[in-house]
Amino acid sequence: MYPVSASFLRALATPHQVVHRVDAYFNGTLTLADLPITGGAVKVDRGSKIRRQLTLELADPSFLPWRPADPLAVYGQTLVVSRGIQFPDGTREMCPLGTFRVDEPSGDVYSGPITVTGKSREVAIQDDRFTAPRSTSGATSTVSMITALITETIPGATIVNLTSGARDQACSTVVWDTQADRWEAVTQLATSMRAEIFVDVLDRFVLVDVPDLTTSSPVWTVGEGPTGTLITAGRKITRAGVYNAVVASGESAYSGVPPVSATVTDTDPASPTRWGGPYGRVPRFYSSGLLTSSAQCAAVATSMLRDALAPSVETSISCLPNPALEAGDCLRLSYAGGRVEDVLVQALTVPLSISADFAVTLRGSKEVPA
């Protein structure tokens, strides 16, 4: 969760004034400050290759671009978006929601409204497919190779490694072919060190541990009652995307290492998804030339299995949103009747209007003693 003050979190549970800000930039220069938006949303999805996506609405048709240098044109223009609270004394506390490349402005040229869509900077890496075979040969470590692949596309990009322990490691030799997806190569490298990578609200490429509900601490409590933030909640649980075994394998014609593999299954006798139990056998398979030992395969499979075991639980929370939340955060839900559970945020949509509800998709559920 983006760091905010205790006053900010307390205000979420009381009537407060919501404020938004959207600034347009081109090549690092501010071109239009505080656009007069009428609505929109920022969608954050941990399961998507592009972590953050933006939709904006403006009533004034004069914002529709006609020239390449116009603030909302599609030639490298970006939008910096934030949402926050204005306190009774007039001070504001803002939460950044991300930096977005303008992808598609559209609307009626006479009457409007104008709709603008955008994506966070993973899309720039994804667009820059390899124009020649690209090898990891010469890379001093996995993080250095990730850095090279990103900065070849975006010189000066900030890459931050927030993983725990000695995750960075020597990088085995693999070759990606011409036309291969550069961002897919980056995510493969991150997976090999049991991590995930995304662009955060500060426009940084961040490497983090794969979220683990068993070790995560709640960053925010969503509860019912006069001082709570939960008004209504709908719940749906699904088997989709839930596996109870992971088979990880590695083979590369360039590393000189024979094929390796490892299988990790849910062996907890008390688990409802235990391998071979009533849930059945539902394996997931993962293969990468970056895996060069059975131990490395087992470590990656174990990390994937922790995430794959968590059931998908969808809930829609009717409340004013907490814009500081990030996909992967742990929330504590407190229901009337005393039921309390910890859950992981899989996706959320932060509205850029005052009246819209806060939609959150949750993954996993760990009951907490009341």
Protein Blocks (a to p, Z undefined) as FASTA:
>chain_A
ZZddfklmmmmmpccdddddddddeehiafbghiabfbdcddddfkbmblbacddddfbl
klpcfbfklmkbcnhpacddddddddfkopacdddfbdcddfbgcddfklopaddddddf
klmmmmmccfbdcdfehiabfklmmmmmmmmmmghiacddfbgcjkbccdddddddehia
fklmmmmmmmmnopaddddfkopacddddddfklpccfbdcdedjkbcbfbdcddddfeh
pacbdcdddddfklopacdddddddfbfkbmkbghianopcddddddfkbcbfklmmmmm
mmmmmmmmpccddddddddddfkbcehiacddddehiiacddddfbdcddfbfkbccddd
dedjddddZZ
